[in-house]
Amino acid sequence: MKIVAVCACTAGIAHTYMAQEAIEQECAKRGIECKVETQGGMGIDNEIEQDEVDEADVAILAVAVGIEMEERFDEKRDAGRLLEVDPSVAIKKTPDLIEEAVALAG
């Protein structure tokens, strides 16, 4: 299974990177391949390419602000394979979030 995620908070500092770390650690525990892009105070890091979005089973947008290039996820949204949550959910309820992503992947 493969998950891609984008994390972005209003300040673009702490919660962005805390959400990234939480998602990466939970996926690693479960043996799930993941790539997490951050859009924060330092710009875009670990940018997810369109082919990576297309190959992923599920996409997660853990964002509290508008993000750049959100259209990359339109097909996942249309297919019902996109989870959109506040970064705090990715930080505080990571196991539940990843469980929901696994369920969406079928």
N, C-alpha and C positions, 0 to 999 in steps of 0.2 A: 504494500500500500504506500501511496505517496501523497503527502499534503504540502501545499504551498500556503504561505500566510504573509500578510502585510500587517505591521504594527505601526501605529501612529497615535500620539496623544496630543492634547491641546498645546502643551508647552514644548513637546518634541524632545523631551529629555528623559526623565526617570521612567515613567510608565511605558514608554515605547520600548526601551531596552529590557525592562523587567518582564514585559509580556513576551518579548522575543525569547529570552532565556527560559521562561516557564514552558513555552510551547516546545522549544528544542529539547529540553530535559525530559518532558513527558513523552514525547515521541521516541526519544532514545530508549527510555525504559521499556517501551512497548515494541521496539524493533520496527518502528515506522520511519520511513525515509521522509525527511522534511527539508524545506528551504524556507527561511524566514527573511523577508525584506523589511528593513526599517526605513521609515520616512520621518526624520526628526530634525533637530536643530543643526545637525551636521550634514543635512541633505539625505540623499538616498544611498543606502548601503545594502550590499548583497542583492542587487536588483534581479527580479524574477523576469525572465524572458517569456515571450508569448508561448514558445514551444514547451516550456516547463509548466506553464498554466494548463496547456492543452493535455499534457501527459499526466497531470495530477488527478487523483481520484476525487479530491475535495480541496476547496480553497477556503481559507479563513481570513476575514478582514477584521482584525482587532483594532478598530480605529474610532477615534472620538472627533476627528476632523475630516474634511475632504482630502482625498489623496490624489497624487498625480497618476495618470495612466490607469484609472479605475476601469476603463473600458476593456482592459485585458481580461476582465472577469465576467463579462456579459454572458458568454456562453455557459459558464458554470452557474451563474445566477438563473438563467433560463432553464437549465437542466435540473435545478433544485439541489445543486451540489456546492452551494456557497453559504457559509455561516458568517453572519455579520454581528459582531458583539463589541461592547465597550472594552478597552484594554484591561479594565479592572476585572472583568470576567476571566480573561486569559490569565491573569495573575492569581486571582483568588480561587477560581474554580476550574483550574486547568484539566484535572482528570475528567470532569464532566464534559468539558468542551471537546476534548479529544475523543471521548466516548461517543459524543453526538456526531462528530466527524466520521468516525468509523461506521456508525449506523447509517449515515447518509451514503457512504460509499457502497453499502449493500454487502 
